[in-house]
Amino acid sequence: MFTSLMLMMATAATAEPGPAPVPTPSQTALYDALKIRDAAPPCASLKPMSKDLATDLIWLVDNASQPPWVGIRAAQCVIREHHEAKAATIQAWVTQPDRRGLAILTFGLLDELPAPQAKTLQEAALAGPLAEDAKKHISMP
């Protein structure tokens, strides 16, 4: 058993990472728009840059690490403007421990969502592994 564990750890440590994700032209255009340091562009102004804006914004959330505000701004647009179409993704953000930063961002924007969706996200967060963070960051009525 110990030998198997050591072999698995050695294999994992030497495994080469997969190829870096390659952005589409629309994802590159969105990245360029969101990377500016000062004022972020309004989410509505991003629409002409992509045929599937919400999906491209989520790609940026998952893949753009520098500057850090690109992913944050992309997530804000998904939450504010695409909350119905991407409800499952946003719910995953508030319930997955590896998405804690996105969860806290979402908690701060719940008051901007329609009440039924905000309630669904709040309930999911309070019942999930990020419940302690949810209790700290969600204002209770």
C-alpha positions as CSV (number, residue, x, y, z in Angstrom):
1,M,0.0,0.0,0.0
2,F,2.7,2.4,1.0
3,T,4.7,1.5,-2.1
4,S,1.7,2.2,-4.3
5,L,1.2,5.6,-2.7
6,M,4.8,6.5,-3.2
7,L,4.7,5.5,-6.8
8,M,1.5,7.6,-7.4
9,M,3.1,10.6,-5.7
10,A,6.3,10.2,-7.8
11,T,4.3,9.9,-11.0
12,A,2.2,13.0,-10.1
13,A,5.3,15.0,-9.3
14,T,7.0,14.2,-12.6
15,A,3.9,14.5,-14.8
16,E,4.2,17.3,-17.3
17,P,1.5,20.0,-17.1
18,G,-0.8,20.0,-20.1
19,P,-0.5,22.6,-22.8
20,A,-1.5,26.1,-21.8
21,P,-5.0,27.1,-22.9
22,V,-5.1,29.1,-26.1
23,P,-7.6,32.0,-26.1
24,T,-9.9,32.6,-29.1
25,P,-9.8,36.0,-30.8
26,S,-12.9,37.1,-28.8
27,Q,-11.4,36.0,-25.5
28,T,-8.2,37.9,-26.4
29,A,-10.3,41.0,-27.2
30,L,-12.2,40.7,-23.9
31,Y,-8.9,40.2,-22.0
32,D,-7.5,43.4,-23.6
33,A,-10.6,45.4,-22.6
34,L,-10.6,44.1,-19.0
35,K,-6.9,44.4,-18.3
36,I,-6.7,48.2,-18.2
37,R,-5.7,49.3,-14.8
38,D,-8.1,52.1,-14.1
39,A,-11.8,52.1,-14.7
40,A,-13.3,48.9,-16.0
41,P,-15.4,49.1,-19.1
42,P,-19.2,48.6,-18.5
43,C,-20.2,45.0,-19.0
44,A,-22.6,46.0,-21.7
45,S,-19.8,47.4,-23.8
46,L,-18.2,44.0,-24.1
47,K,-21.1,42.4,-26.0
48,P,-19.8,43.3,-29.5
49,M,-16.5,41.5,-28.8
50,S,-18.0,38.0,-28.5
51,K,-20.8,35.8,-29.9
52,D,-21.0,33.9,-26.6
53,L,-20.0,36.6,-24.1
54,A,-20.9,34.7,-20.9
55,T,-18.9,31.6,-21.9
56,D,-16.0,33.7,-22.9
57,L,-16.1,35.7,-19.6
58,I,-16.1,32.4,-17.7
59,W,-13.1,31.3,-19.7
60,L,-11.3,34.4,-18.6
61,V,-12.3,33.7,-14.9
62,D,-10.8,30.3,-15.2
63,N,-7.7,31.1,-17.3
64,A,-6.6,34.8,-16.9
65,S,-4.3,35.1,-13.9
66,Q,-2.5,38.4,-14.7
67,P,-3.5,41.1,-14.0
68,P,-5.7,39.6,-11.3
69,W,-8.5,42.1,-11.9
70,V,-9.3,40.6,-15.3
71,G,-10.9,37.5,-13.8
72,I,-12.6,39.5,-11.1
73,R,-14.1,41.9,-13.6
74,A,-15.1,39.0,-15.9
75,A,-16.8,37.3,-12.9
76,Q,-18.6,40.5,-11.9
77,C,-20.1,40.7,-15.5
78,V,-21.2,37.1,-15.4
79,I,-22.9,37.6,-12.0
80,R,-24.5,40.9,-12.9
81,E,-25.4,40.4,-16.6
82,H,-25.6,36.6,-17.2
83,H,-26.9,35.3,-13.9
84,E,-29.8,33.5,-15.5
85,A,-27.9,31.8,-18.3
86,K,-24.9,30.9,-16.0
87,A,-26.8,30.1,-12.8
88,A,-25.2,26.7,-12.4
89,T,-21.7,28.1,-12.8
90,I,-22.4,30.8,-10.2
91,Q,-23.9,28.3,-7.8
92,A,-20.7,26.2,-8.2
93,W,-18.6,29.3,-7.3
94,V,-20.5,29.6,-4.0
95,T,-20.2,25.9,-3.1
96,Q,-16.8,24.8,-4.2
97,P,-13.9,25.4,-1.7
98,D,-11.4,25.9,-4.5
99,R,-13.6,28.8,-5.7
100,R,-13.6,30.6,-2.4
101,G,-12.6,34.0,-3.8
102,L,-15.4,33.8,-6.4
103,A,-17.8,32.8,-3.7
104,I,-16.9,35.9,-1.6
105,L,-17.2,38.1,-4.7
106,T,-20.6,36.6,-5.4
107,F,-21.8,37.1,-1.8
108,G,-21.0,40.8,-2.2
109,L,-23.1,41.0,-5.3
110,L,-26.2,39.1,-4.1
111,D,-28.2,42.3,-3.5
112,E,-27.8,43.1,-7.3
113,L,-29.5,39.9,-8.3
114,P,-33.2,39.1,-8.6
115,A,-34.5,38.0,-5.1
116,P,-35.3,34.4,-6.1
117,Q,-31.9,33.8,-7.5
118,A,-30.1,35.6,-4.6
119,K,-32.0,33.4,-2.2
120,T,-31.1,30.2,-4.1
121,L,-27.4,31.1,-4.1
122,Q,-27.6,32.1,-0.4
123,E,-29.2,28.8,0.6
124,A,-26.7,26.8,-1.4
125,A,-23.8,28.7,0.1
126,L,-25.1,28.3,3.7
127,A,-25.6,24.6,3.2
128,G,-22.2,24.0,1.6
129,P,-18.6,23.8,2.6
130,L,-18.2,27.6,2.4
131,A,-21.0,28.2,5.0
132,E,-18.7,30.0,7.4
133,D,-17.6,32.5,4.7
134,A,-21.2,32.9,3.7
135,K,-22.3,33.7,7.2
136,K,-19.6,36.4,7.4
137,H,-20.2,38.0,4.0
138,I,-24.0,37.6,3.3
139,S,-26.2,40.2,5.0
140,M,-29.1,38.4,6.5
141,P,-32.5,40.1,6.5
